[in-house]
Amino acid sequence: MSRLTLPAAGAAIAIVATAAAQDGKFPPEQVRQGAAVYAQHCSPCHGPRLYGEESAFDLRTFPRGERARFVNSVTRGKNAMPPWDGLLKAEEIDALWAYVSVGE
Ligand code: HEC
């Protein structure tokens, strides 16, 4: 029988969510949408939370002011990264930008 205590994990998630909400720049639901799209499409190469042991590119280091570069690279692809144009809606790419900008 497992005696794992889940409340601790819940508290950690609550802290992360609060930090993101306090950023103020992006609506929390947009950040959440970005996190969901990220988990589905980006995490296999970029790691579970913007980076990973064998991550293609550490997205935590992506310059926060360069939205146009982000949208361009994601839409058209870059070197080994496939283009996402046609696979993701503009709204989803905006949500990804929100998620990456908040950096959580
Ligand atoms: C098939 C693996 C793969 C997937 C899936 C993938 N990427 Fe990438 N990504 C890469 C690689 C490899 C690079 C490094 C490209 C380079 O600079 O050579 C990269 C680079 C980037 C960069 C930096 C581009 C720049 O301008 O320097 C961003 C931003 C990025 N990815 C976002 C995303 C997002 C958002 C998703 C999900 C929609 C995603 N990636 C999915 C492989 C992937």
Residues whose N, C-alpha, C, O or C-beta is under 5 A from the ligand:
A	BS01	HEC	H41 C42 C45 A56 F57 R69 F70 S73 V74 K78 N79 A80 M81 W84 L96
